[in-house]
Amino acid sequence: MAIPVKTSRFLQETGDVSVFAIRFFKEAFKPRYEISEFIRQCFVIGYKSLPLIGLTGFIMGLVLTMQLRPSLIEYGVESQLPAMVGIAIVREIGPVITALIFAGKIGSSIGAELGSMKVTEQIDAMEVSGTNPFKYLVVTRVLAATLMLPVLVMLGDAISLFGSYLGVNIRGVTSFHLFYTQVFDNLAFGDVLPAFIKSFFFGFAVGIIGCYKGYYSAKGTEGVGQSANSAVVVSSIVIFVIDLVVVQITDLLNLN
């Protein structure tokens, strides 16, 4: 049977992204190392994403707390509100929402930036001048995205828990010490470690897909727009797939 066209394109692009990722690992460990560009990308990708991540995390923690309170009051377990919100944010909601926001902001930015450089032939000019464009443009951005997303996840979780604390105190009175004691007393090592580890994979997926889409962008301004759009869409889907796989693995290892 002939393979449908869409399936064939999907399989071909999956193979191309895999080859692109293999090339990244080959180039990442070979000198010369672009340290200054890597640090600049960490600043752009990490620090400049913090306001959006922080705002999203704060609202997420506040709204989640206010939405859960009526149900817990109905069942007489309102005292478990900090523990439930803390576990939900740290284990699942925090990393996934942060990664999706990160994909929307950074994935589209990388795809559009590299796509514009491809269209204007700046990447070709770098090759002619003797610079390795893959190492300078791709390796630095993927490494920065991989390392910065876990940091943003931790900061986003902390801000979400603070938003939850304020949400608890909107219709009640709970001390700061008591709130965080209830949260951390109910968090286990198996709650924190898988969430922290999968955030590295989320960051790598966003970086490698954004760079791939931009590096092989089609000609013209329309191609740049398509690169930015598809980088966000594909990264978001891959984030959910990675999350599903990690949940299954942690379940097999009895970490849930």
BELDAGI-V955950 format. One record per backbone hydrogen bond with DSSP energy under -0.5 kcal/mol. NH is the residue of the N-H (numbers start at 1). CO is the residue of the C=O. Records with the same first field share a line. If there is no record, write none. Layout:
BEGIN
NH: CO / CO
END
This chain:
BEGIN
8: 4
9: 5
10: 6
11: 7
12: 8
13: 9
14: 10
15: 11
16: 12
17: 13
18: 14
19: 15
20: 16
21: 17
22: 18
23: 19
24: 20
25: 21
26: 22
27: 23
28: 24
29: 25
30: 27
35: 33
38: 34
39: 35
40: 36
41: 37
42: 38
43: 39
44: 40
45: 41
46: 42
47: 42
48: 43
49: 46
50: 46 / 47
53: 49
54: 50
55: 51
56: 52
57: 53
58: 54
59: 55
60: 56
61: 57
62: 58
63: 59
64: 60
65: 61
66: 62
67: 63
68: 64
69: 65
70: 66
71: 67
72: 68
73: 69
74: 70
75: 71
76: 73
77: 72
80: 77
81: 78
84: 80
85: 81
86: 82
87: 83
88: 84
89: 85
90: 86
91: 87
92: 88
93: 88
94: 89
95: 89
96: 92
97: 93
98: 94
99: 95
100: 96
101: 97
102: 98
103: 99
104: 100
105: 101
106: 102
107: 102
108: 103
109: 105
110: 106
111: 107
112: 108
113: 109
114: 110
115: 111
116: 112
117: 113
118: 114
119: 115
120: 116
121: 118
122: 117
123: 117
125: 121
126: 122
127: 123
128: 124
129: 125
130: 127
131: 126
133: 131
136: 132
137: 133
138: 133 / 134
139: 134
140: 135
141: 137
142: 138
143: 139
144: 140
145: 141
146: 142
147: 143
148: 144
149: 145
150: 146
151: 147
152: 148
153: 149
154: 150
155: 151
156: 152
157: 153
158: 154
159: 155
160: 156
161: 157
162: 158
163: 159
164: 160
165: 161
166: 162
167: 163
168: 164
169: 165
170: 167
171: 167
179: 175
180: 176
181: 177
182: 178
183: 179
184: 180
185: 181
186: 182 / 183
191: 188
192: 188
193: 189
195: 191
196: 192
197: 193
198: 194
199: 195
200: 196 / 197
201: 197
202: 198
203: 199
204: 200
205: 201
206: 202
207: 203
208: 204
209: 205
210: 206
211: 207
212: 208
213: 209
214: 210
215: 211
216: 212
217: 214
224: 220
225: 221
226: 222
227: 223
228: 224
229: 225
230: 226
231: 227
232: 228
233: 229
234: 230
235: 231
236: 232
237: 233
238: 234
239: 235
240: 236
241: 237
242: 238
243: 239
244: 240
245: 241
246: 242
247: 243
248: 244
249: 245
250: 246
251: 247
252: 248
253: 249
254: 251
255: 250
256: 250
END
